[in-house]
Amino acid sequence: MKIGVLGAGVVGLTSAWWLAEAGHEVVLIDRAAGPAAAASRANGAQLSYRYVAPMASPKMLAQLPGLLFPGENAIKVSLDRELIGWGLRFLKACTSAEVTRTTAAQLALAELSRLELERLLGQVPLDFGLRTAGKLVLFRKQSDLDAARPEDDGPVQVLTPQQCLALEPALVLRPDEFAGGIYTASEQVGDCGAFCDQLFARLGQSNRVELRMNTAIGRPVVKDRRVTGIETDNGIVEADLFVLSLGSGARAFARSCGFDLPIYPVKGHSITIADEGASALTHSVTDYSHKIVYAPLGGATRVAGFADFQGYDTMPVAARIAQLKSAAAAIFGLQASGDVEPWAGLRPMTPDSRPIIGPSPLDGLFLNTGQGMLGWTLACGSARLTVDLIDRKPPSCPPAPFDVRRFL
């Protein structure tokens, strides 16, 4: 088939690669001049295969009033009609049953993603700083640590503050400043932007792939209730099938197709600090209470965090960048000296934190979107599942939890 992939972020790029690998003719379309121009460019860099806690949960519901109260760690919210509708669905998803369902689905998709990335790298040498750094989640409050404590040991270790400090020498916290941590040795880090750049270059070398960059995507061309083409500012692109991977732009495109996707942009920020003059970070670290992650990227540390609900504005907020600099100095002594390029991205979040993967209500349009804060982690698995479903092969992981019909 000839398949058009809408969006050249990490989810669109991996979809394009896996589809071309399966023998399809692919047209990759994006309004930007290059790949990963939005949420994929400078994200938190963590590949979190075992730690996939959904945002919607009874615990989040209990914490929500405090998180919305003005302060440094508050979630910034600008109410609009989209957010109100999304928020009502989010509240309905804050149940123990939904957490169990989402966690199981995400773990299965994350494990598939880990295996597929490993398989890809066995065929195509890509250099994006991938390494198994292990992930340490720090908890400031004992109650948070107790709630996160796994029921069985498995691959996860619960550590005292002293054990955390021994594991990660770069930490400058005192033992009395936090309750402890949870460590998963198998977790990885990698520069998503560098991965996207190199995969995009490989796609450009394929005789099965056509790249349509600098191409603004408009309305669908629909005939007999089937999408047969896409209007763009460079003419109509026709294909047998289209895969929607536009991130936070997916909702607007779906509406032009006559249906709604409950995807809302959740804004995050990041900075990247050179390790000069500081003790280099050894492991990936998450400060649970402050909602900030730290990832070592070979000579630099990526610092990322926050989840703000303020519409589609992509401009970095100076106060958030200042918070990241201050937090990095307080926890690791990392000083952001010199110029630090601020970055902000919009993660496409569904109310239940599960992506939407599967056929859309409109023939000729397939959905692979809504990966939220786990886009980098889930991209390769989402691409594999997308190809399985399009080619009508036995799915590599259970697809039902990701079906769009849960929202229709």
C-alpha positions as a LaTeX table, in Angstrom:
\begin{tabular}{lrrr}
\hline
Residue & $x$ (\AA) & $y$ (\AA) & $z$ (\AA) \\
\hline
Met1 & 0.00 & 0.00 & 0.00 \\
Lys2 & 0.90 & 3.63 & $-0.30$ \\
Ile3 & 0.65 & 5.08 & 3.21 \\
Gly4 & 0.90 & 8.73 & 4.22 \\
Val5 & 2.30 & 9.39 & 7.70 \\
Leu6 & 1.20 & 12.72 & 9.16 \\
Gly7 & 3.85 & 14.06 & 11.52 \\
Ala8 & 7.63 & 13.69 & 11.75 \\
Gly9 & 8.08 & 13.47 & 15.50 \\
Val10 & 9.43 & 10.30 & 17.07 \\
Val11 & 6.07 & 8.50 & 16.72 \\
Gly12 & 5.63 & 9.49 & 13.06 \\
Leu13 & 9.23 & 8.69 & 12.17 \\
Thr14 & 9.17 & 5.25 & 13.75 \\
Ser15 & 5.80 & 4.57 & 12.10 \\
Ala16 & 7.26 & 5.52 & 8.73 \\
Trp17 & 10.33 & 3.32 & 9.25 \\
Trp18 & 8.40 & 0.25 & 10.37 \\
Leu19 & 5.86 & 0.65 & 7.52 \\
Ala20 & 8.63 & 0.95 & 4.93 \\
Glu21 & 10.37 & $-2.05$ & 6.47 \\
Ala22 & 7.13 & $-4.02$ & 6.03 \\
Gly23 & 7.19 & $-3.22$ & 2.29 \\
His24 & 4.81 & $-0.28$ & 2.10 \\
Glu25 & 5.40 & 2.86 & 0.07 \\
Val26 & 5.51 & 5.74 & 2.56 \\
Val27 & 4.99 & 9.50 & 2.25 \\
Leu28 & 6.08 & 11.36 & 5.40 \\
Ile29 & 4.49 & 14.80 & 5.74 \\
Asp30 & 5.28 & 17.56 & 8.23 \\
Arg31 & 5.01 & 21.35 & 8.29 \\
Ala32 & 8.51 & 21.76 & 9.77 \\
Ala33 & 11.74 & 21.84 & 7.77 \\
Gly34 & 13.23 & 18.97 & 9.75 \\
Pro35 & 12.25 & 16.11 & 12.06 \\
Ala36 & 11.38 & 16.28 & 15.76 \\
Ala37 & 10.61 & 19.98 & 15.64 \\
Ala38 & 8.10 & 19.83 & 18.51 \\
Ala39 & 7.75 & 17.56 & 21.58 \\
Ser40 & 10.44 & 15.08 & 20.47 \\
Arg41 & 13.35 & 17.51 & 20.16 \\
Ala42 & 14.58 & 17.99 & 23.74 \\
Asn43 & 12.41 & 15.87 & 26.00 \\
Gly44 & 13.49 & 14.27 & 29.28 \\
Ala45 & 15.61 & 11.62 & 27.47 \\
Gln46 & 14.49 & 8.81 & 29.78 \\
Leu47 & 13.47 & 5.47 & 28.27 \\
Ser48 & 11.28 & 4.36 & 31.14 \\
Tyr49 & 10.22 & 0.81 & 30.36 \\
Arg50 & 9.36 & $-0.30$ & 33.90 \\
Tyr51 & 8.12 & 2.96 & 35.46 \\
Val52 & 4.96 & 3.92 & 33.57 \\
Ala53 & 2.72 & 5.33 & 36.31 \\
Pro54 & $-0.35$ & 6.94 & 34.67 \\
Met55 & $-1.18$ & 10.53 & 35.51 \\
Ala56 & $-4.83$ & 9.66 & 36.15 \\
Ser57 & $-5.03$ & 7.85 & 39.49 \\
Pro58 & $-6.79$ & 8.06 & 42.87 \\
Lys59 & $-3.55$ & 9.42 & 44.30 \\
Met60 & $-3.40$ & 12.21 & 41.73 \\
Leu61 & $-7.04$ & 12.99 & 42.46 \\
Ala62 & $-6.19$ & 13.43 & 46.14 \\
Gln63 & $-3.13$ & 15.57 & 45.33 \\
Leu64 & $-4.84$ & 17.74 & 42.72 \\
Pro65 & $-6.07$ & 20.55 & 45.02 \\
Gly66 & $-2.55$ & 21.00 & 46.40 \\
Leu67 & $-0.94$ & 20.86 & 42.97 \\
Leu68 & $-3.22$ & 23.62 & 41.72 \\
Phe69 & $-2.50$ & 25.86 & 44.72 \\
Pro70 & $-0.15$ & 28.73 & 43.76 \\
Gly71 & 3.51 & 27.90 & 44.29 \\
Glu72 & 6.69 & 26.75 & 42.60 \\
Asn73 & 5.51 & 23.17 & 42.08 \\
Ala74 & 1.96 & 24.08 & 41.11 \\
Ile75 & 0.50 & 22.94 & 37.82 \\
Lys76 & $-0.17$ & 26.01 & 35.70 \\
Val77 & $-3.69$ & 25.90 & 34.25 \\
Ser78 & $-5.55$ & 28.16 & 31.83 \\
Leu79 & $-9.11$ & 26.93 & 31.61 \\
Asp80 & $-10.63$ & 26.58 & 28.17 \\
Arg81 & $-13.47$ & 24.53 & 26.74 \\
Glu82 & $-11.17$ & 21.75 & 25.51 \\
Leu83 & $-9.51$ & 21.40 & 28.90 \\
Ile84 & $-12.82$ & 21.27 & 30.78 \\
Gly85 & $-14.09$ & 18.42 & 28.60 \\
Trp86 & $-10.74$ & 16.63 & 28.83 \\
Gly87 & $-10.63$ & 17.18 & 32.59 \\
Leu88 & $-14.01$ & 15.53 & 33.15 \\
Arg89 & $-12.78$ & 12.43 & 31.33 \\
Phe90 & $-9.56$ & 12.58 & 33.34 \\
Leu91 & $-11.49$ & 12.58 & 36.62 \\
Lys92 & $-13.46$ & 9.52 & 35.49 \\
Ala93 & $-10.17$ & 7.73 & 34.79 \\
Cys94 & $-8.86$ & 8.33 & 38.32 \\
Thr95 & $-9.90$ & 4.91 & 39.61 \\
Ser96 & $-7.89$ & 1.93 & 40.83 \\
Ala97 & $-9.37$ & $-0.24$ & 38.08 \\
Glu98 & $-8.24$ & 2.20 & 35.38 \\
Val99 & $-4.77$ & 2.48 & 36.90 \\
Thr100 & $-4.43$ & $-1.32$ & 36.84 \\
Arg101 & $-5.65$ & $-1.48$ & 33.24 \\
Thr102 & $-3.42$ & 1.35 & 32.04 \\
Thr103 & $-0.31$ & 0.16 & 33.86 \\
Ala104 & $-0.60$ & $-3.36$ & 32.42 \\
Ala105 & $-1.17$ & $-1.99$ & 28.91 \\
Gln106 & 1.72 & 0.49 & 29.12 \\
Leu107 & 4.13 & $-2.10$ & 30.50 \\
Ala108 & 3.33 & $-4.47$ & 27.64 \\
Leu109 & 3.75 & $-1.74$ & 25.02 \\
Ala110 & 6.94 & $-0.46$ & 26.70 \\
Glu111 & 8.50 & $-3.93$ & 26.69 \\
Leu112 & 7.60 & $-4.32$ & 23.02 \\
Ser113 & 9.18 & $-0.92$ & 22.38 \\
Arg114 & 12.40 & $-1.95$ & 24.13 \\
Leu115 & 12.62 & $-5.11$ & 22.03 \\
Glu116 & 11.85 & $-3.26$ & 18.78 \\
Leu117 & 14.44 & $-0.55$ & 19.45 \\
Glu118 & 16.99 & $-3.27$ & 20.16 \\
Arg119 & 16.06 & $-5.00$ & 16.89 \\
Leu120 & 16.30 & $-1.73$ & 14.96 \\
Leu121 & 19.76 & $-0.99$ & 16.32 \\
Gly122 & 20.86 & $-4.49$ & 15.39 \\
Gln123 & 20.10 & $-3.60$ & 11.76 \\
Val124 & 20.86 & 0.12 & 11.61 \\
Pro125 & 23.72 & 1.75 & 13.55 \\
Leu126 & 22.36 & 4.90 & 15.17 \\
Asp127 & 24.36 & 6.95 & 17.68 \\
Phe128 & 22.16 & 8.91 & 20.08 \\
Gly129 & 23.79 & 8.25 & 23.44 \\
Leu130 & 21.73 & 5.18 & 24.28 \\
Arg131 & 22.90 & 3.42 & 27.40 \\
Thr132 & 21.50 & 1.46 & 30.31 \\
Ala133 & 22.01 & 4.01 & 33.05 \\
Gly134 & 19.44 & 2.72 & 35.53 \\
Lys135 & 16.71 & 4.94 & 36.93 \\
Leu136 & 16.52 & 6.25 & 40.50 \\
Val137 & 13.24 & 7.83 & 41.61 \\
Leu138 & 13.70 & 9.99 & 44.70 \\
Phe139 & 10.83 & 10.57 & 47.13 \\
Arg140 & 10.83 & 13.51 & 49.52 \\
Lys141 & 7.90 & 12.17 & 51.57 \\
Gln142 & 7.68 & 8.79 & 53.26 \\
Ser143 & 3.99 & 8.50 & 52.29 \\
Asp144 & 4.89 & 8.85 & 48.59 \\
Leu145 & 7.60 & 6.22 & 48.89 \\
Asp146 & 5.26 & 3.84 & 50.69 \\
Ala147 & 2.59 & 4.28 & 48.02 \\
Ala148 & 5.10 & 3.62 & 45.23 \\
Arg149 & 6.70 & 0.61 & 46.93 \\
Pro150 & 6.23 & $-2.45$ & 44.68 \\
Glu151 & 4.29 & $-5.45$ & 45.99 \\
Asp152 & 7.13 & $-7.79$ & 45.03 \\
Asp153 & 10.84 & $-7.17$ & 44.56 \\
Gly154 & 11.02 & $-7.99$ & 40.84 \\
Pro155 & 13.58 & $-5.81$ & 39.02 \\
Val156 & 13.01 & $-2.89$ & 41.42 \\
Gln157 & 14.96 & $-2.01$ & 44.57 \\
Val158 & 13.70 & 0.18 & 47.41 \\
Leu159 & 16.63 & 2.19 & 48.82 \\
Thr160 & 17.24 & 4.23 & 51.96 \\
Pro161 & 18.55 & 7.80 & 51.59 \\
Gln162 & 22.06 & 6.57 & 52.44 \\
Gln163 & 21.83 & 3.87 & 49.75 \\
Cys164 & 20.62 & 6.44 & 47.21 \\
Leu165 & 23.59 & 8.69 & 47.95 \\
Ala166 & 25.99 & 5.76 & 47.66 \\
Leu167 & 24.43 & 4.70 & 44.34 \\
Glu168 & 24.50 & 8.20 & 42.81 \\
Pro169 & 27.58 & 10.12 & 44.03 \\
Ala170 & 26.55 & 13.27 & 42.16 \\
Leu171 & 23.64 & 13.85 & 44.56 \\
Val172 & 24.30 & 16.69 & 47.02 \\
Leu173 & 21.13 & 16.20 & 49.08 \\
Arg174 & 21.45 & 15.45 & 52.78 \\
Pro175 & 19.95 & 12.14 & 53.98 \\
Asp176 & 17.34 & 14.01 & 56.03 \\
Glu177 & 16.08 & 15.88 & 52.94 \\
Phe178 & 14.30 & 12.87 & 51.43 \\
Ala179 & 12.70 & 9.58 & 52.45 \\
Gly180 & 14.41 & 7.22 & 50.02 \\
Gly181 & 14.22 & 6.00 & 46.45 \\
Ile182 & 13.21 & 3.26 & 44.07 \\
Tyr183 & 15.87 & 2.03 & 41.67 \\
Thr184 & 15.43 & 0.08 & 38.43 \\
Ala185 & 18.79 & $-0.98$ & 37.00 \\
Ser186 & 17.48 & $-1.86$ & 33.52 \\
Glu187 & 16.15 & 1.57 & 32.52 \\
Gln188 & 17.87 & 3.47 & 29.70 \\
Val189 & 18.59 & 7.01 & 28.51 \\
Gly190 & 19.04 & 8.38 & 25.02 \\
Asp191 & 18.78 & 11.66 & 23.11 \\
Cys192 & 15.43 & 11.51 & 21.33 \\
Gly193 & 16.25 & 14.46 & 19.07 \\
Ala194 & 19.48 & 12.81 & 17.86 \\
Phe195 & 17.63 & 9.53 & 17.29 \\
Cys196 & 15.02 & 11.32 & 15.20 \\
Asp197 & 17.64 & 13.17 & 13.13 \\
Gln198 & 19.45 & 9.97 & 12.27 \\
Leu199 & 16.34 & 7.89 & 11.58 \\
Phe200 & 15.06 & 10.71 & 9.35 \\
Ala201 & 18.33 & 10.66 & 7.41 \\
Arg202 & 17.98 & 6.90 & 6.93 \\
Leu203 & 14.40 & 7.31 & 5.74 \\
Gly204 & 15.66 & 9.80 & 3.17 \\
Gln205 & 17.92 & 7.10 & 1.75 \\
Ser206 & 15.09 & 4.59 & 1.30 \\
Asn207 & 13.55 & 4.13 & $-2.13$ \\
Arg208 & 10.25 & 3.34 & $-0.40$ \\
Val209 & 9.99 & 6.70 & 1.38 \\
Glu210 & 9.13 & 10.17 & 0.10 \\
Leu211 & 9.77 & 13.07 & 2.46 \\
Arg212 & 7.37 & 16.02 & 2.24 \\
Met213 & 8.78 & 18.53 & 4.72 \\
Asn214 & 7.90 & 22.24 & 4.85 \\
Thr215 & 4.40 & 21.05 & 3.99 \\
Ala216 & 1.48 & 22.37 & 6.00 \\
Ile217 & $-1.23$ & 19.74 & 6.47 \\
Gly218 & $-4.77$ & 20.90 & 5.79 \\
Arg219 & $-8.12$ & 19.14 & 5.56 \\
Pro220 & $-8.70$ & 15.54 & 4.49 \\
Val221 & $-10.12$ & 14.68 & 1.10 \\
Val222 & $-13.03$ & 12.34 & 1.83 \\
Lys223 & $-14.91$ & 10.28 & $-0.74$ \\
Asp224 & $-17.65$ & 7.83 & 0.25 \\
Arg225 & $-16.70$ & 8.12 & 3.92 \\
Arg226 & $-13.06$ & 7.27 & 3.18 \\
Val227 & $-9.97$ & 9.48 & 3.37 \\
Thr228 & $-8.34$ & 9.36 & $-0.05$ \\
Gly229 & $-6.04$ & 12.35 & 0.22 \\
Ile230 & $-4.80$ & 15.26 & 2.33 \\
Glu231 & $-4.89$ & 18.88 & 1.30 \\
Thr232 & $-1.54$ & 20.61 & 1.84 \\
Asp233 & $-0.06$ & 23.95 & 0.84 \\
Asn234 & 1.92 & 22.00 & $-1.76$ \\
Gly235 & $-1.09$ & 20.29 & $-3.30$ \\
Ile236 & $-3.13$ & 17.18 & $-2.49$ \\
Val237 & $-1.27$ & 14.09 & $-1.32$ \\
Glu238 & $-3.09$ & 10.88 & $-2.19$ \\
Ala239 & $-2.58$ & 7.50 & $-0.55$ \\
Asp240 & $-4.38$ & 4.24 & 0.25 \\
Leu241 & $-4.16$ & 4.93 & 3.98 \\
Phe242 & $-3.00$ & 7.72 & 6.29 \\
Val243 & $-1.50$ & 7.37 & 9.77 \\
Leu244 & $-2.23$ & 10.26 & 12.12 \\
Ser245 & 0.80 & 11.02 & 14.34 \\
Leu246 & 0.51 & 14.78 & 14.71 \\
Gly247 & 0.96 & 14.86 & 18.47 \\
Ser248 & $-0.98$ & 17.76 & 19.98 \\
Gly249 & $-2.24$ & 18.67 & 16.51 \\
Ala250 & $-4.07$ & 15.35 & 16.19 \\
Arg251 & $-7.25$ & 16.63 & 17.80 \\
Ala252 & $-7.74$ & 19.48 & 15.34 \\
Phe253 & $-7.15$ & 17.16 & 12.39 \\
Ala254 & $-9.60$ & 14.59 & 13.78 \\
Arg255 & $-12.25$ & 17.27 & 14.07 \\
Ser256 & $-11.77$ & 18.13 & 10.40 \\
Cys257 & $-12.52$ & 14.44 & 9.78 \\
Gly258 & $-15.78$ & 14.61 & 11.73 \\
Phe259 & $-14.83$ & 13.03 & 15.07 \\
Asp260 & $-13.12$ & 14.10 & 18.28 \\
Leu261 & $-10.00$ & 12.81 & 20.02 \\
Pro262 & $-9.66$ & 13.69 & 23.72 \\
Ile263 & $-6.02$ & 14.76 & 23.46 \\
Tyr264 & $-4.82$ & 17.83 & 25.35 \\
Pro265 & $-1.35$ & 19.45 & 25.13 \\
Val266 & 0.59 & 19.15 & 28.39 \\
Lys267 & 3.49 & 21.57 & 28.37 \\
Gly268 & 6.92 & 20.57 & 29.61 \\
His269 & 10.24 & 22.42 & 29.72 \\
Ser270 & 13.88 & 21.37 & 29.54 \\
Ile271 & 17.44 & 22.63 & 29.61 \\
Thr272 & 20.68 & 20.80 & 28.78 \\
Ile273 & 23.68 & 21.54 & 31.02 \\
Ala274 & 27.28 & 20.71 & 30.11 \\
Asp275 & 28.97 & 18.60 & 32.78 \\
Glu276 & 32.05 & 20.86 & 32.93 \\
Gly277 & 33.01 & 21.70 & 36.49 \\
Ala278 & 30.46 & 19.34 & 38.00 \\
Ser279 & 30.38 & 15.74 & 39.05 \\
Ala280 & 28.88 & 13.90 & 36.09 \\
Leu281 & 25.55 & 12.21 & 36.71 \\
Thr282 & 25.81 & 8.40 & 36.53 \\
His283 & 22.16 & 7.37 & 36.57 \\
Ser284 & 18.86 & 8.71 & 35.32 \\
Val285 & 17.14 & 10.40 & 38.26 \\
Thr286 & 13.56 & 11.51 & 38.85 \\
Asp287 & 12.70 & 13.89 & 41.67 \\
Tyr288 & 9.16 & 12.64 & 42.27 \\
Ser289 & 7.97 & 15.48 & 44.50 \\
His290 & 9.26 & 18.25 & 42.24 \\
Lys291 & 8.29 & 16.41 & 39.01 \\
Ile292 & 11.73 & 16.98 & 37.46 \\
Val293 & 13.87 & 14.39 & 35.66 \\
Tyr294 & 17.63 & 14.32 & 35.09 \\
Ala295 & 19.28 & 12.23 & 32.38 \\
Pro296 & 23.02 & 11.88 & 31.62 \\
Leu297 & 23.69 & 12.32 & 27.90 \\
Gly298 & 27.42 & 11.90 & 27.47 \\
Gly299 & 29.04 & 15.15 & 28.56 \\
Ala300 & 25.77 & 16.86 & 29.42 \\
Thr301 & 22.73 & 16.48 & 31.65 \\
Arg302 & 19.19 & 16.94 & 30.38 \\
Val303 & 16.94 & 18.52 & 33.00 \\
Ala304 & 13.22 & 18.43 & 32.22 \\
Gly305 & 9.94 & 18.75 & 34.02 \\
Phe306 & 6.52 & 20.21 & 34.73 \\
Ala307 & 3.09 & 19.49 & 33.36 \\
Asp308 & 1.22 & 22.68 & 32.58 \\
Phe309 & $-2.21$ & 22.90 & 30.96 \\
Gln310 & $-2.17$ & 26.22 & 29.14 \\
Gly311 & $-3.33$ & 25.52 & 25.62 \\
Tyr312 & $-1.13$ & 25.35 & 22.54 \\
Asp313 & 1.52 & 27.99 & 23.37 \\
Thr314 & 4.98 & 26.49 & 22.74 \\
Met315 & 7.12 & 29.38 & 24.00 \\
Pro316 & 9.36 & 28.53 & 26.97 \\
Val317 & 8.34 & 30.29 & 30.17 \\
Ala318 & 11.27 & 32.08 & 31.83 \\
Ala319 & 10.09 & 31.22 & 35.35 \\
Arg320 & 10.00 & 27.50 & 34.51 \\
Ile321 & 13.49 & 27.60 & 33.01 \\
Ala322 & 14.75 & 29.36 & 36.13 \\
Gln323 & 13.16 & 26.63 & 38.28 \\
Leu324 & 14.98 & 23.93 & 36.33 \\
Lys325 & 18.32 & 25.71 & 36.77 \\
Ser326 & 17.69 & 26.18 & 40.50 \\
Ala327 & 16.59 & 22.56 & 40.97 \\
Ala328 & 19.66 & 21.21 & 39.15 \\
Ala329 & 21.92 & 23.27 & 41.38 \\
Ala330 & 20.13 & 22.18 & 44.55 \\
Ile331 & 20.09 & 18.44 & 43.89 \\
Phe332 & 23.34 & 17.91 & 41.96 \\
Gly333 & 25.28 & 21.16 & 42.21 \\
Leu334 & 24.89 & 21.53 & 38.44 \\
Gln335 & 25.48 & 25.14 & 37.44 \\
Ala336 & 23.94 & 26.29 & 34.17 \\
Ser337 & 26.78 & 28.66 & 33.34 \\
Gly338 & 26.87 & 30.35 & 29.96 \\
Asp339 & 24.06 & 30.17 & 27.45 \\
Val340 & 21.43 & 27.51 & 28.06 \\
Glu341 & 18.95 & 27.13 & 25.25 \\
Pro342 & 15.49 & 26.89 & 26.80 \\
Trp343 & 13.02 & 24.44 & 25.29 \\
Ala344 & 9.33 & 23.73 & 25.72 \\
Gly345 & 7.20 & 21.02 & 24.15 \\
Leu346 & 3.56 & 19.95 & 24.18 \\
Arg347 & 2.96 & 16.31 & 25.06 \\
Pro348 & $-0.27$ & 14.90 & 23.55 \\
Met349 & $-2.02$ & 13.48 & 26.61 \\
Thr350 & $-5.17$ & 11.36 & 26.71 \\
Pro351 & $-7.33$ & 11.40 & 29.86 \\
Asp352 & $-6.32$ & 7.84 & 30.84 \\
Ser353 & $-2.62$ & 8.23 & 29.82 \\
Arg354 & $-2.87$ & 5.47 & 27.19 \\
Pro355 & $-2.08$ & 6.24 & 23.54 \\
Ile356 & $-4.65$ & 5.79 & 20.80 \\
Ile357 & $-3.53$ & 3.12 & 18.34 \\
Gly358 & $-5.87$ & 1.56 & 15.81 \\
Pro359 & $-8.36$ & 2.34 & 13.05 \\
Ser360 & $-10.23$ & 5.64 & 13.28 \\
Pro361 & $-13.99$ & 6.05 & 12.81 \\
Leu362 & $-13.21$ & 7.16 & 9.24 \\
Asp363 & $-11.99$ & 4.61 & 6.70 \\
Gly364 & $-8.56$ & 5.34 & 5.31 \\
Leu365 & $-7.29$ & 6.95 & 8.52 \\
Phe366 & $-5.31$ & 5.04 & 11.15 \\
Leu367 & $-4.43$ & 6.52 & 14.56 \\
Asn368 & $-1.06$ & 6.34 & 16.31 \\
Thr369 & $-1.03$ & 9.27 & 18.68 \\
Gly370 & $-1.58$ & 10.40 & 22.28 \\
Gln371 & 1.56 & 8.85 & 23.81 \\
Gly372 & 1.75 & 11.78 & 26.24 \\
Met373 & 4.84 & 11.89 & 28.44 \\
Leu374 & 5.98 & 8.45 & 27.25 \\
Gly375 & 6.32 & 9.20 & 23.55 \\
Trp376 & 10.05 & 8.44 & 23.47 \\
Thr377 & 9.59 & 5.26 & 25.51 \\
Leu378 & 6.61 & 3.92 & 23.56 \\
Ala379 & 7.41 & 5.05 & 20.01 \\
Cys380 & 9.03 & 1.88 & 18.65 \\
Gly381 & 6.41 & $-0.39$ & 20.22 \\
Ser382 & 3.60 & 1.83 & 18.93 \\
Ala383 & 5.09 & 1.62 & 15.43 \\
Arg384 & 5.30 & $-2.17$ & 15.62 \\
Leu385 & 1.67 & $-2.45$ & 16.79 \\
Thr386 & 0.59 & $-0.02$ & 14.07 \\
Val387 & 2.14 & $-2.17$ & 11.34 \\
Asp388 & 0.70 & $-5.35$ & 12.87 \\
Leu389 & $-2.82$ & $-3.94$ & 12.81 \\
Ile390 & $-2.54$ & $-2.38$ & 9.35 \\
Asp391 & $-1.16$ & $-5.61$ & 7.88 \\
Arg392 & $-3.69$ & $-7.68$ & 9.84 \\
Lys393 & $-1.03$ & $-9.74$ & 11.53 \\
Pro394 & $-1.29$ & $-11.12$ & 15.08 \\
Pro395 & $-0.59$ & $-8.08$ & 17.26 \\
Ser396 & 2.72 & $-8.06$ & 19.11 \\
Cys397 & 0.95 & $-6.85$ & 22.27 \\
Pro398 & $-2.74$ & $-6.61$ & 23.23 \\
Pro399 & $-4.27$ & $-3.75$ & 21.16 \\
Ala400 & $-7.66$ & $-3.41$ & 22.90 \\
Pro401 & $-6.50$ & $-0.97$ & 25.64 \\
Phe402 & $-5.42$ & 1.50 & 22.94 \\
Asp403 & $-8.56$ & 1.39 & 20.80 \\
Val404 & $-10.15$ & 4.79 & 20.14 \\
Arg405 & $-13.62$ & 3.35 & 20.80 \\
Arg406 & $-13.06$ & 3.75 & 24.54 \\
Phe407 & $-13.58$ & 7.47 & 23.98 \\
Leu408 & $-16.42$ & 7.39 & 21.43 \\
\hline
\end{tabular}
